[in-house]
Amino acid sequence: MFVNVPNAKQLEDTALRLYFDAWERTVTLYDDFCGVYSVPIEDVAAEHSFSEEWREYVDAAQAEMGAICAVIQQSAEIRLKSIICSVSPYLLLLNSEVPLKMDDAGLDFTSLRTLDSVDLPRAVRTMTNFELSDGYVQRYGELRKLRNQVAHLGEHQGGLSPSVLIELLGQQFLALWPDGRWLRRRVEFDGNSARRFFHDGRYSSVETTVMEELPSTYALLDNATFKKAVGVSKGKLRGFCPDCVYAIASKTGIDPEATAHQTASASARCAMCEVNLHLSNEVDGCERCNGKCFASVASNDLDPNVACYICGYG
């Protein structure tokens, strides 16, 4: 019998962790430069007083961006394998000569040759119902070439930029996770998940990291990509979820970001934790913004978190 047979869910989880690792590293490239030179992240690639420094910075970051490309490609390959595995993991062995004789320990699946990376998109299209667009298949091939330069030469031969990585990451998410849920997955599969061990809710938490990153996400993803990836347009994501507000580490002092959108006159939904919210009007209003709309999780909890839906004050 086979041992160590891959599992579709575990493969997808790994693909997401690699994906958000690449995302976090790419956003950090922007944040590090913009933090030093005080350039708005949405304007950094345009002409400004520090354009020469930006070009020098991008040139110096070619090796780092080449490594990020390799991670993006690895994420894509593992995700495509997970899609095939959802039908049957044994389809990955189509190009392998499986020995019919085995010892008592069983045949280790990981010791066998699986489908080559170049064949994965075609295999997904042929053997599953998952839809891959021609545009993404072409981008996947281009990304393989970028990854191969790093794998075979040790570095990318120029031409990369953070904006190229952002475009690759945005299109890859839309193609391989078309149901969206970006914010939920970003929290669940944060790139540096080992840091979760140290999160204490006072000085650090996953939600704190994602909240701090959210303004950069707004700036870097174009409107169409953001709407498809998150499930709601930037303009509608205006409310504050009390559960996400209270999940911010209490000693950091950072302000929460809006993660909820209104679904009816007295209800909303959070795109980050995906809970439904009940909205109610308070006569006294919010102590900080004087807003009169307060949000609580729509559940049977007798003592739910409550926060101002307008500004997040709780």
N, C-alpha and C positions, 0 to 999 in steps of 0.2 A: 504494500500500500504506500501511498504518498504521505510524506510528512512535510511540515512547514508550508502548507498550501496557503497562498495569499488570500487575504480577506478584502473584499471591496471597500468596506467601511474603513478599515485600518489604512488602506492605501489612500483613500480620499482624505482622511485626517492628516496623513503625512504630507500630501500634496498641499493642503491648506496651510500647514505650518511652514513649509518652504516658501509658499507664495507670500505669506505675510511677513516672513523674515526678509524677503527681497523688498517688499513694500516699505517696511520700517527702515531698512538701510538706505533706500532711495530717498525717502522723505528726510532722513537725517542729513543727507548730502545738501539738500536745500536749507534745512534749518540751521546747520552749522555756519554756512556762508551768510545767510540773511541775519543771523544773530550777531555776527561780527561786524558786518557792514551796514546794518539797518536798512536793508532794501526789502520792500514788500515781496513776498514769495511769488505773487502773480506777475510781478514786473521784472524779476531777476534776469530773465532771458532777453529782455528788451534793452534798448540803449539807455544808460544812466551813468551817473558819475563814477560807478565802480565796474563798468562793463569790461575794462581791460583786466581787472582782478578776477572777474567771473570767468573770463576766457582762460586765464592762467590756471584758475582753480579746476575748471573742467578738464583741461589738459593734464593736470597733475593727478586727476581722479580716474584716468582711463583704466588703470589696473583694477581698481576697486569696482568700477562699473562692469568690467569684463567678468569679474567674479560674480557679480549680481546677475548678469545675463545667464551664467551657468546655472545659478540657483533657479531662475525663472524657468529655464528649459527643463530642468530636472523636475520641477513642480508639474509642468505640463505633461511630461512623459508618465509620471506616476498617476496623475489624474486620468489620463487616457487608459492606462492599465486598469484603474479601478472601474471605469465604465465597462470595459470588456469583462472584468471579473464579475460584475453584477449579473452577467449572463452565465458565464462559467469560467473559473480560473484556468481550466485546462485548455481554453482557446489560446492562451498565451504561449502554449507549447507547439503551435502549428509548424514552426520552423525547426523543431528540435527532434533529434532521433532519440526517442525514449527507449532505454534498455528494458527488455522484457524480463530479464533475470535480475533479481535483487536479493539482498541479504535480509536477515530477520529484522534489522533495524529500520527497514523501509527505504523508499527512494526519496531523497531530499529534493524537494521541488526547486529550492534555491540553487542547486548544483547544476540544473539543466539550463540550456539556452532557451530564452524566451524571445518573443517577437522583437526585431530590431526597432529602434526608435523611429526610423524613417517609415516603417510599415504601420505604425500605430494609428494614425488618422484614417488610413484606408481600412484597417481592420475594424475600427469603430463604426465606420460608415457601412461596412459589409455585414457585420455580425451583430450589431445592436440597433436599437431604434433611436439612439441619441443623434441629434442633428448637428453636424459640423458644417459651417459655411465654407464656400470656396475661399473667401477672403481670409478666414482664420487658418485654413490649411496652408495657404501661401505664407502667412506670417509665421506659422510654426516652422516651415522650411527655412525661412530667413533666420529665425532665432537659432535653429540648429547650426547654421553656418557660423553665427556669432559665437555660439558655445564651443564649436569645434576649433575656432581660432585659439580660444583660451586653453582648451584641452591639449591641443597639439603644439602650440607655440608658447604657451605659458602666459600670454597676454593678448589683448585685442589690439589690432593694428589701427588705432585711431578712429575717429568719427562718431564715437558714442557721446551721448549727452544725457543728463538726468531727464530731460523732457522725452527722449526716445524711450527710456526705461518706463516712465509713467504711462506712455501710450501703449507699450507692450503689455504692461500689467493690467491696464484698464480693459483692453480688448481681450486679453486672455481670461479675465474673470467673467466677462460677459459671454464668452464662447463656451467656457467649461463649467460655469455655474450660472446658467441662464435664469434660474429662479431668483437671483439677487441675494438679499440677506447679507449684504456686505458688513454692516455694523455688527450684527449678531455674530457672524463668523469672525470678524476682527477681534472681538472680545474673547471668543472661545478658543481661537487658535493664534493668539498673539505670537509674533515671531520669536521673542525671547521668553518662551514659556517656562524655562528653568527658573526665571526670576519670581515666578509665582510662589516658590518656596519661602521667599522673604517677605511677601506681601502681608502686612499686618492690619490693613484697614485704617491705620493712623498716619503712616508716612508714605505708604505706597499701596496701590491696588491696580488691577488690570484696567478697570474703568477709568482710573486717573490717567493712565498712559494714553488710552484711546481718546479721552476728552481733550488732553493737551494736544494730541495730533489732529483732532477733527478740523480746526481752522485750516491746517495745511491740506487736508483732504478736500475741503471745500474749494480751496484755491487751485489745486492741481488737477482735479478731475473736471472735465468740461461738463456742461449742464446735462447733455444727453447721456453721457456715460454714468454720471452720478445718479440720475433718475433710474436708469435700468439696474445699476448695481445695488443701490440702497432700497429701491422700491418706491421712492417718493422724490419729488423734485426738491431742489434746494429751497425754493421759495415757500414750500408748504411745511418744511421741517422747522417749525417755529416754537413749539411747545417744550416744556421741561417735564421729564418723567421723574416722579419722586424717588422711585427705587434707584434709578441711575444717579440722581443727585446725591442720595445718601450713601451710595457705593464709592463716592470719591473719598480718597484718604483724607481724614479730618484735619491733619496737621499741615497739609500742603498749602492751603489758602488759595488754591486755584478756583476760578469761576467755572461753573458747569456750562455745558453747551446744550443747545436745543436738540433733542433727539426724537421728539414726538410730533405727530401730525394729527389734526382734528379729523374725525371720521363722521361726526354728527354734532348737533348742537350741544349735547352733554356727554360726548365720549371722544376719546382719542386713542391712538396706539403708538407705542414706542418702537422705533425702528432698531434700537440697540438691544434691549432685553425682550422685545416682542410681547409685552403685556398690554392688555387693554386697560385704559384709564377711564375713570369716572370724573367728570368735570362738574363742579358746583360753584355757585356764586356765594361769596361771603360779604355780609353787610359791611363789616369793618374794613375789609380790603387788606392788601399786603403791606406790611410795615416798611418794606423797602421801595416798592414801585407804585404802591396804591392800587395795583390791579386787583380786581375782585373775582378772578377765576382761579380756583384751586383744583389741583389734580390729586387723585388717590387711585391706587390699583383697584380695579373692579374685581373683587374677590370676596370670599367669606371671612377674611381676616378681620377680627374685631378691632385691631389697632394698626391699621395700615399706615405706611409713610404718606405724609401729605406735604405738598410743596406748591408754591405759586406757579401756575402754568405759564405765566407771562415772563417771569424772571428767574425762577428756580429757587427762590428763597424758601427755606423750610424751617 
